[in-house]
Amino acid sequence: MSNNARYDTSKEGERAMKDPDFLTINSHLQIPLSELRFRYARSRGPGGQHVNRTESQVELLWDVRHAASLSETQRHRIERALANRIDKEGVLHLTSSQRRSQWQNKKAVTERFASLLSEAVKPPRKRIATRPSRAAKEKRLQAKRHHARIKQQRGKVRGED
């Protein structure tokens, strides 16, 4: 087995090889790895005794509010898109415990972080205004007339007194 067979050939691997100090999110955003913090804990799930002895769960922490690598627009988009993952102090929390290895979980949570950020910083799509067709308008009005007729037929029940 050659040494080259051990290297990751995915695009994430290529990004990491280009600049090991930065995590490239897209062409406009690179996050310095020094801004990311990792916390490790014991993971739940399969693994027998191994899972009770190793800290394989990885939690990625990133301070969105004080990140120097973000523009104000990017910061605002990320805070809105990932609000449920950001705490009161402005720190983004992501965890991974799917794998048995700490290294694999760290890689998985970093890849998920990159994909979430790339989706979050995309500018929102412009809404294209459309008008309802004449047939759609007529169908809506017909339904309104039908509903009105049904309601009109309801009346007070007169007793046979």
N, C-alpha and C positions, 0 to 999 in steps of 0.2 A: 504494500500500500504506500503510495507516494504521499509526501507532505501536502501536496495541493488538494488531495481528496478530503482533507479535514476542513478546508475552508468553506464557508457558506457562499454559495454562488447566487443567492437571491439578490434582488435589488437593494434590500436593507443591508445586506452584507457589503455590497458595492459602496453604498453611502458611507458606511462606517469606515471602509478602507480609505475613502477619499480624504476625510478629515476626521480623525479619531476624537477630536475635542468638541465636535458639534454633532447634533442630531438634526439632519435635514428633513424638514417637514414638507416644504415645496420650494419653488424657485425664489420665493420672496421671504421665506422664514427659515432660520436656523436657530436652534436652541442650544446654547452652550451646555455641555454635560455637567458643568460645575453648578448650574442652577437646579439640577435634579437631585433629590435626596431619595434614598431607598431605606426602608425599614423592613426587618425580617422577623417573622414570627413562626410558630409551629403551625403547620397546616393540618386541616382535617382531611379525611378521605382515605383512599386505599394506601397501603404501604406497610401494614403490620407494625412491628416494633419500630421500624425505621422512621415512620411518620411521627412517632412519639419522641424521638430523640433529635431530630434535625429541624432546623428552622428553614423550611423550604418555601413558605408563603412569602411573597414579596409585595410590599406596598410602595408605590411610587408617589412622592410628594413633590409638588411644584408650586411655588408661590407666584400665582398669576398676577396678583396686584402689584408686586414689586419686581417683576421680570424686566430686566433691562433690554432684552432682545425683542420686545414687542412694541409696536406703534400703538397709539391710543385707539385707533380703529380696530386693530386686531385684538387688543385687550377687551374692548367692549363686546366684540362678536363672541369671543371665547367665554366671557362671563355670562352672556345670555344663553349661548348654546349648551354650556356645560354647568349651568347653575346648580343642578341637583348633585353634582360631584364636587362642588367647591364649598368649603366651610366658611364661617363668619369672618375668619382672618384673611380670606382670599387664597387659600391653599387648595389646590386640586389634589384629590386622593383617588388613586387607582390601585386595585389589588389583583394579584394572580396567584392561584394555588392549584391550578389544573394539573401541573406536572409534578413529578416526584423530586425533581432536581431544582435547587435554588437558581442555578444558572439559566435553566430553561424557562422558569417562571419570570426571571428578570428580563430575559429576551422577549417573552410574550407580552409582558406588561409595557415594555418600551415600544414594541410594535403597535400595540393597541393605543398607546398614548399618541404616537405619531399619526395614526389614522384618524383618531378622534379630533386632533388638532387640525389636521388638513381639511376635514369636513367643516369644522367650526369657523375657520378663517375665510372660507369661501364667501364671496359677496352674495347676498340674497338675489334670487332671480327676479327680474322685473316682471310684473304682472301685465299681461297683454289684455287690454280691455276688449271684451266681445259683447255683441248685442244679441239678444235672443231672436231667433227666426220668427217670421210671421206665424208659422204653424205652431211653434212653441207658445207664443202669446195667446193664440186662439185656444189651444188646448188648456192652458191655465185658466182663461176666462170661462171656458165651458165647465171646468171642474168647480169653479167658484159658483156658477149659476146652479149647478146640480146640488152642491152642498147647501146653498141658500134655500132651494126648493124643499129639500129634506127637512131643514130647520123650520121652514114656514108651515109645513104640514103638521108639525108638532103643535099641539095646542093644549089648552086646559081640558082636563077630562070633566065632562059634565055628568053629574050623578043623575040617576033615574028617580030622584025624589019627587 
